[in-house]
């Protein structure tokens, strides 16, 4: 395999999760017995630029299909996070009715709706028709396409952007160089960009291996992301460390020639922190697979022990990360009876590979489980609040990253 940034041949394995189904490839009852396609989920690290990456075993068009089932607006926490961002960014960069805000991977309009409420012109770019149509129905101008330099050229002929943003999109991009070249074309000379993405150093620190799945082609340290944008003529001028998704970064980016935004101390401080941690040393990436195995063994020991006691066990949240974890552990419906999920498009279907059924909250009308495994642990606080009513039954709410925690 060649590195998707620097093209050097890479061979250093970060983690090998075996062959698994695509995490969002939910099954219907009709195709439950059909043969499933399993793809290697092996992650490597480049010893030249230190990009951590999965080989592109499946094309993006197959992963992000028209019936894509992840809708950002399902999470109240994520909506609140997005609204807070808009309230912060609007005055900081003097966005107004004459500005243009472009979001790449705008999903169902979860964020752009808050700019639109301020009468700030917006444009969403979203490749999955299922989510984009929801945004369009809200009155949010949305293009149903993948973003790259070709689309950027077309759009820039009409108008360039004052703000380009992308939340959790960079990891989904197989051709990083084409993507960033497109940003260079679409952004105004004095425009700014912000991107949020899970922080690789937190993934390593907390053994968050379940955030690895086929949709995520790359995993970013700040060291690498700074290298990527610098290579294409950009300058990161600020960075914030966030609690979202187990530990994320929000970077602020400008054209290198733009002198309007000074580079803040946060940039060098985080670079220094990562370099001290060994981000540019292959030895720092060793041992992660073993720690993931240990997390698996601990979970299996716990859950099988509880099942052997006759405990009724279910899960909550049919998240992609949950599918990575369940399939790596080999969990089937004999261990976890079902997954309760609030997304209508997932209900009535089955998790890929494990074939665990996905049901609505109506399940709780006639069932009182002893244990609920929270699969999207990054929304743990919100989900525990949602499931507070189960406490009267003596139900235990359990998360498993970085360690088993019983609430």
QUIKA-V359745 format. One record per pair of residues at least 4 apart in sequence whose C-alpha atoms are under 8 Angstrom apart, sorted by sequence separation. I is the first residue (numbers start at 1). GAP is how many residues later the second one is. If there is no record, write none. Layout:
# QUIKA-V359745
I|GAP ; I|GAP
This chain:
# QUIKA-V359745
3|4 ; 21|4 ; 27|4 ; 28|4 ; 46|4 ; 58|4 ; 59|4 ; 60|4 ; 61|4 ; 64|4 ; 75|4 ; 76|4 ; 77|4 ; 78|4 ; 79|4 ; 80|4 ; 81|4 ; 82|4 ; 83|4 ; 84|4 ; 85|4 ; 86|4 ; 87|4 ; 88|4 ; 89|4 ; 90|4 ; 91|4 ; 95|4 ; 106|4 ; 109|4 ; 111|4 ; 112|4 ; 113|4 ; 114|4 ; 115|4 ; 116|4 ; 128|4 ; 129|4 ; 130|4 ; 131|4 ; 132|4 ; 133|4 ; 134|4 ; 135|4 ; 136|4 ; 147|4 ; 148|4 ; 149|4 ; 150|4 ; 151|4 ; 152|4 ; 153|4 ; 154|4 ; 155|4 ; 156|4 ; 166|4 ; 168|4 ; 169|4 ; 175|4 ; 176|4 ; 177|4 ; 178|4 ; 179|4 ; 180|4 ; 181|4 ; 182|4 ; 183|4 ; 187|4 ; 188|4 ; 198|4 ; 199|4 ; 200|4 ; 201|4 ; 202|4 ; 203|4 ; 204|4 ; 212|4 ; 213|4 ; 220|4 ; 221|4 ; 222|4 ; 223|4 ; 224|4 ; 225|4 ; 226|4 ; 227|4 ; 228|4 ; 229|4 ; 230|4 ; 243|4 ; 244|4 ; 254|4 ; 263|4 ; 265|4 ; 266|4 ; 267|4 ; 268|4 ; 269|4 ; 270|4 ; 271|4 ; 272|4 ; 273|4 ; 274|4 ; 275|4 ; 280|4 ; 281|4 ; 282|4 ; 287|4 ; 288|4 ; 289|4 ; 290|4 ; 291|4 ; 292|4 ; 293|4 ; 294|4 ; 295|4 ; 296|4 ; 297|4 ; 298|4 ; 299|4 ; 300|4 ; 301|4 ; 302|4 ; 303|4 ; 304|4 ; 305|4 ; 306|4 ; 307|4 ; 318|4 ; 319|4 ; 320|4 ; 321|4 ; 322|4 ; 323|4 ; 324|4 ; 325|4 ; 326|4 ; 327|4 ; 331|4 ; 332|4 ; 333|4 ; 343|4 ; 346|4 ; 351|4 ; 352|4 ; 359|4 ; 361|4 ; 362|4 ; 363|4 ; 364|4 ; 376|4 ; 379|4 ; 380|4 ; 381|4 ; 382|4 ; 383|4 ; 384|4 ; 387|4 ; 390|4 ; 391|4 ; 399|4 ; 400|4 ; 2|5 ; 3|5 ; 27|5 ; 45|5 ; 46|5 ; 58|5 ; 73|5 ; 90|5 ; 106|5 ; 115|5 ; 116|5 ; 126|5 ; 127|5 ; 135|5 ; 136|5 ; 146|5 ; 147|5 ; 155|5 ; 187|5 ; 198|5 ; 202|5 ; 203|5 ; 204|5 ; 220|5 ; 229|5 ; 230|5 ; 242|5 ; 243|5 ; 274|5 ; 275|5 ; 278|5 ; 279|5 ; 306|5 ; 307|5 ; 317|5 ; 318|5 ; 326|5 ; 331|5 ; 333|5 ; 341|5 ; 342|5 ; 350|5 ; 351|5 ; 390|5 ; 391|5 ; 399|5 ; 400|5 ; 2|6 ; 3|6 ; 45|6 ; 46|6 ; 72|6 ; 73|6 ; 89|6 ; 90|6 ; 106|6 ; 115|6 ; 116|6 ; 126|6 ; 135|6 ; 136|6 ; 170|6 ; 173|6 ; 202|6 ; 203|6 ; 229|6 ; 230|6 ; 241|6 ; 242|6 ; 278|6 ; 307|6 ; 326|6 ; 341|6 ; 350|6 ; 351|6 ; 374|6 ; 398|6 ; 399|6 ; 2|7 ; 3|7 ; 45|7 ; 72|7 ; 115|7 ; 135|7 ; 229|7 ; 241|7 ; 242|7 ; 254|7 ; 277|7 ; 350|7 ; 351|7 ; 398|7 ; 399|7 ; 1|8 ; 2|8 ; 44|8 ; 45|8 ; 203|8 ; 241|8 ; 242|8 ; 349|8 ; 350|8 ; 398|8 ; 1|9 ; 43|9 ; 44|9 ; 103|9 ; 226|9 ; 240|9 ; 241|9 ; 348|9 ; 349|9 ; 374|9 ; 397|9 ; 398|9 ; 1|10 ; 43|10 ; 44|10 ; 112|10 ; 132|10 ; 226|10 ; 239|10 ; 240|10 ; 348|10 ; 349|10 ; 396|10 ; 397|10 ; 43|11 ; 112|11 ; 132|11 ; 239|11 ; 240|11 ; 347|11 ; 348|11 ; 396|11 ; 42|12 ; 43|12 ; 112|12 ; 132|12 ; 239|12 ; 346|12 ; 347|12 ; 41|13 ; 42|13 ; 238|13 ; 239|13 ; 346|13 ; 347|13 ; 384|13 ; 237|14 ; 238|14 ; 21|15 ; 109|15 ; 129|15 ; 236|15 ; 237|15 ; 238|15 ; 21|16 ; 22|16 ; 124|16 ; 126|16 ; 127|16 ; 128|16 ; 236|16 ; 237|16 ; 344|16 ; 21|17 ; 22|17 ; 40|17 ; 123|17 ; 124|17 ; 125|17 ; 126|17 ; 127|17 ; 128|17 ; 236|17 ; 237|17 ; 339|17 ; 341|17 ; 20|18 ; 21|18 ; 39|18 ; 106|18 ; 122|18 ; 123|18 ; 124|18 ; 125|18 ; 126|18 ; 127|18 ; 235|18 ; 236|18 ; 338|18 ; 339|18 ; 340|18 ; 341|18 ; 342|18 ; 19|19 ; 20|19 ; 39|19 ; 101|19 ; 103|19 ; 105|19 ; 106|19 ; 107|19 ; 122|19 ; 123|19 ; 124|19 ; 125|19 ; 126|19 ; 127|19 ; 164|19 ; 200|19 ; 234|19 ; 235|19 ; 337|19 ; 338|19 ; 339|19 ; 340|19 ; 341|19 ; 342|19 ; 380|19 ; 19|20 ; 20|20 ; 100|20 ; 101|20 ; 102|20 ; 103|20 ; 104|20 ; 105|20 ; 106|20 ; 123|20 ; 125|20 ; 126|20 ; 199|20 ; 200|20 ; 201|20 ; 234|20 ; 235|20 ; 336|20 ; 337|20 ; 338|20 ; 339|20 ; 340|20 ; 341|20 ; 19|21 ; 20|21 ; 99|21 ; 100|21 ; 101|21 ; 102|21 ; 103|21 ; 104|21 ; 105|21 ; 107|21 ; 125|21 ; 198|21 ; 199|21 ; 200|21 ; 234|21 ; 235|21 ; 315|21 ; 318|21 ; 333|21 ; 338|21 ; 340|21 ; 18|22 ; 19|22 ; 96|22 ; 97|22 ; 98|22 ; 99|22 ; 100|22 ; 101|22 ; 102|22 ; 103|22 ; 104|22 ; 105|22 ; 125|22 ; 198|22 ; 199|22 ; 233|22 ; 234|22 ; 313|22 ; 314|22 ; 315|22 ; 317|22 ; 318|22 ; 332|22 ; 333|22 ; 368|22 ; 377|22 ; 17|23 ; 18|23 ; 96|23 ; 97|23 ; 98|23 ; 100|23 ; 102|23 ; 108|23 ; 109|23 ; 164|23 ; 197|23 ; 199|23 ; 233|23 ; 313|23 ; 314|23 ; 315|23 ; 316|23 ; 317|23 ; 318|23 ; 331|23 ; 332|23 ; 333|23 ; 340|23 ; 370|23 ; 372|23 ; 374|23 ; 377|23 ; 17|24 ; 18|24 ; 96|24 ; 97|24 ; 107|24 ; 108|24 ; 116|24 ; 163|24 ; 237|24 ; 313|24 ; 314|24 ; 315|24 ; 316|24 ; 317|24 ; 330|24 ; 332|24 ; 333|24 ; 370|24 ; 371|24 ; 372|24 ; 373|24 ; 374|24 ; 375|24 ; 377|24 ; 16|25 ; 17|25 ; 86|25 ; 95|25 ; 107|25 ; 108|25 ; 109|25 ; 110|25 ; 161|25 ; 162|25 ; 170|25 ; 237|25 ; 238|25 ; 312|25 ; 314|25 ; 315|25 ; 316|25 ; 317|25 ; 368|25 ; 370|25 ; 371|25 ; 372|25 ; 373|25 ; 374|25 ; 16|26 ; 106|26 ; 108|26 ; 109|26 ; 160|26 ; 161|26 ; 162|26 ; 171|26 ; 237|26 ; 238|26 ; 240|26 ; 314|26 ; 327|26 ; 369|26 ; 370|26 ; 371|26 ; 372|26 ; 373|26 ; 15|27 ; 16|27 ; 108|27 ; 113|27 ; 160|27 ; 161|27 ; 168|27 ; 169|27 ; 170|27 ; 222|27 ; 236|27 ; 237|27 ; 238|27 ; 239|27 ; 327|27 ; 368|27 ; 371|27 ; 14|28 ; 15|28 ; 82|28 ; 83|28 ; 86|28 ; 107|28 ; 112|28 ; 160|28 ; 162|28 ; 163|28 ; 164|28 ; 165|28 ; 166|28 ; 167|28 ; 168|28 ; 169|28 ; 238|28 ; 239|28 ; 307|28 ; 318|28 ; 323|28 ; 326|28 ; 13|29 ; 14|29 ; 15|29 ; 82|29 ; 86|29 ; 109|29 ; 149|29 ; 153|29 ; 156|29 ; 162|29 ; 163|29 ; 164|29 ; 165|29 ; 166|29 ; 167|29 ; 168|29 ; 238|29 ; 300|29 ; 323|29 ; 13|30 ; 14|30 ; 148|30 ; 149|30 ; 152|30 ; 156|30 ; 161|30 ; 162|30 ; 163|30 ; 164|30 ; 165|30 ; 166|30 ; 167|30 ; 168|30 ; 237|30 ; 13|31 ; 14|31 ; 79|31 ; 83|31 ; 109|31 ; 148|31 ; 149|31 ; 151|31 ; 152|31 ; 155|31 ; 163|31 ; 236|31 ; 304|31 ; 323|31 ; 12|32 ; 13|32 ; 79|32 ; 147|32 ; 148|32 ; 149|32 ; 150|32 ; 153|32 ; 296|32 ; 303|32 ; 11|33 ; 12|33 ; 148|33 ; 149|33 ; 152|33 ; 153|33 ; 296|33 ; 318|33 ; 10|34 ; 11|34 ; 12|34 ; 148|34 ; 149|34 ; 152|34 ; 10|35 ; 11|35 ; 12|35 ; 72|35 ; 73|35 ; 147|35 ; 10|36 ; 71|36 ; 72|36 ; 73|36 ; 149|36 ; 9|37 ; 10|37 ; 71|37 ; 73|37 ; 8|38 ; 14|38 ; 72|38 ; 208|38 ; 24|39 ; 8|40 ; 318|40 ; 22|41 ; 6|42 ; 3|43 ; 6|43 ; 104|43 ; 172|43 ; 173|43 ; 174|43 ; 203|43 ; 5|44 ; 24|44 ; 171|44 ; 172|44 ; 173|44 ; 174|44 ; 202|44 ; 203|44 ; 24|45 ; 171|45 ; 172|45 ; 173|45 ; 202|45 ; 5|46 ; 171|46 ; 172|46 ; 198|46 ; 202|46 ; 171|47 ; 198|47 ; 3|48 ; 170|48 ; 171|48 ; 184|48 ; 198|48 ; 199|48 ; 222|48 ; 223|48 ; 171|49 ; 180|49 ; 184|49 ; 198|49 ; 199|49 ; 222|49 ; 3|50 ; 184|50 ; 198|50 ; 199|50 ; 181|51 ; 197|51 ; 198|51 ; 223|51 ; 180|52 ; 196|52 ; 197|52 ; 222|52 ; 223|52 ; 196|53 ; 197|53 ; 221|53 ; 322|53 ; 1|54 ; 195|54 ; 196|54 ; 321|54 ; 322|54 ; 195|55 ; 196|55 ; 314|55 ; 321|55 ; 194|56 ; 195|56 ; 223|56 ; 313|56 ; 316|56 ; 319|56 ; 194|57 ; 195|57 ; 312|57 ; 313|57 ; 314|57 ; 315|57 ; 316|57 ; 317|57 ; 318|57 ; 319|57 ; 194|58 ; 221|58 ; 311|58 ; 312|58 ; 313|58 ; 314|58 ; 315|58 ; 316|58 ; 317|58 ; 318|58 ; 102|59 ; 193|59 ; 194|59 ; 311|59 ; 312|59 ; 313|59 ; 314|59 ; 315|59 ; 316|59 ; 317|59 ; 68|60 ; 71|60 ; 100|60 ; 101|60 ; 104|60 ; 106|60 ; 192|60 ; 193|60 ; 311|60 ; 313|60 ; 315|60 ; 316|60 ; 66|61 ; 67|61 ; 68|61 ; 69|61 ; 70|61 ; 100|61 ; 101|61 ; 102|61 ; 103|61 ; 104|61 ; 105|61 ; 192|61 ; 193|61 ; 65|62 ; 66|62 ; 67|62 ; 68|62 ; 69|62 ; 99|62 ; 100|62 ; 101|62 ; 102|62 ; 103|62 ; 104|62 ; 105|62 ; 192|62 ; 64|63 ; 65|63 ; 66|63 ; 67|63 ; 68|63 ; 99|63 ; 100|63 ; 101|63 ; 102|63 ; 103|63 ; 104|63 ; 191|63 ; 192|63 ; 64|64 ; 65|64 ; 66|64 ; 101|64 ; 105|64 ; 190|64 ; 191|64 ; 104|65 ; 190|65 ; 189|66 ; 95|67 ; 189|68 ; 190|68 ; 189|69 ; 190|70 ; 184|71 ; 201|73 ; 207|81 ; 209|83 ; 204|84 ; 207|84 ; 207|85 ; 299|101 ; 295|105 ; 299|105 ; 295|106 ; 298|106 ; 213|107 ; 295|107 ; 213|108 ; 295|108 ; 211|109 ; 212|109 ; 211|110 ; 210|111 ; 213|111 ; 210|112 ; 212|112 ; 211|113 ; 60|114 ; 210|114 ; 210|115 ; 209|116 ; 56|118 ; 246|132 ; 245|133 ; 244|134 ; 245|134 ; 63|151 ; 63|152 ; 60|155 ; 58|156 ; 56|158 ; 54|160 ; 56|161 ; 54|162 ; 55|162 ; 54|163 ; 53|164 ; 54|164 ; 53|165 ; 52|166 ; 53|166 ; 51|167 ; 52|167 ; 51|168 ; 52|168 ; 51|169 ; 4|170 ; 5|170 ; 51|170 ; 4|171 ; 5|171 ; 4|172 ; 5|172 ; 41|172 ; 41|173 ; 51|173 ; 50|174 ; 49|175 ; 23|190 ; 22|191 ; 23|191 ; 22|192 ; 23|192 ; 22|193 ; 208|193 ; 207|194 ; 208|194 ; 206|195 ; 207|195 ; 206|196 ; 5|223 ; 50|229 ; 50|230 ; 49|231 ; 50|232 ; 47|234 ; 47|235 ; 45|237 ; 45|240 ; 74|268 ; 74|269 ; 14|271 ; 14|272 ; 71|272 ; 15|273 ; 16|273 ; 14|274 ; 15|274 ; 14|275 ; 69|276 ; 69|277 ; 24|295 ; 24|296 ; 23|297 ; 23|298 ; 23|300 ; 23|301 ; 77|302 ; 20|304 ; 77|305 ; 76|306 ; 20|307 ; 20|308 ; 18|310 ; 17|311 ; 36|317 ; 32|318 ; 29|319 ; 26|320 ; 28|320 ; 29|320 ; 28|321 ; 29|321 ; 27|322 ; 28|322 ; 26|323 ; 27|323 ; 32|323 ; 26|324 ; 27|324 ; 26|325 ; 27|325 ; 25|326 ; 26|326 ; 25|327 ; 24|328 ; 27|328 ; 23|329 ; 22|330 ; 21|331 ; 21|332 ; 20|333
